[in-house]
Amino acid sequence: MIPLGLTYSISTRVSNELGAGQPQAAKLATRVVMYMALSEGLVISLTMTLLYVQR
């Protein structure tokens, strides 16, 4: 559910920034969400790997 929330939030944020005529802010917001998604994926992958190894 987290990726879905990130998708909705970045869509709204980028639309607002572009509507306000601030393409650099939209680009920054996109990068922030990409890093958040990558870090979330890394945390979940590490958690699943560690739990699998412990069995």
N, C-alpha and C positions, 0 to 999 in steps of 0.2 A: 504494500500500500504506500510505502514511502516514495518509490519512484513515480507513482501516479500523482501524488501530492506535489512533488517537485515539478512535474510536467505542467500541471495546472498553474502553479505559482509563477514559473518562469514565463509561461505564455502571457499571463496577465502583466507581469512586470515589464517584459520586452515591449508589449503593445503600448503600455503607458509611456515608457521612455521614448519610443519612436514617435508616438503622437505628440509628445512634448518637444520634439525636435532635438533629442539628445542621443544620437546613435552610439556615442562612446560609452554612455551609461548603460545602454542596452547590451553592448558587447561585454562590458565588465560583469553585468548580472549573469549573462550566459556562462561566462568563464567560472564564476563562483558556483553556480549550480552544477556545472560539469565536474568541478573538483569535489563538491559534496557527494555527487553520485558515485564518483570513483572511490572516495574514501569509505562510503557506505558499503560498496561492493567488496572492498578489501577487508573491512571488518567482518562482514558476514562470511566471506570465504575463509578467513583465518579461523573464525569461530567454528565453522563446520569442519574444517580440517583438524583442528585440535580435538574436537569432540569425537571425531572418527578415529583418530590415532589412540585415544585413551581406552577404547573398547577392547 
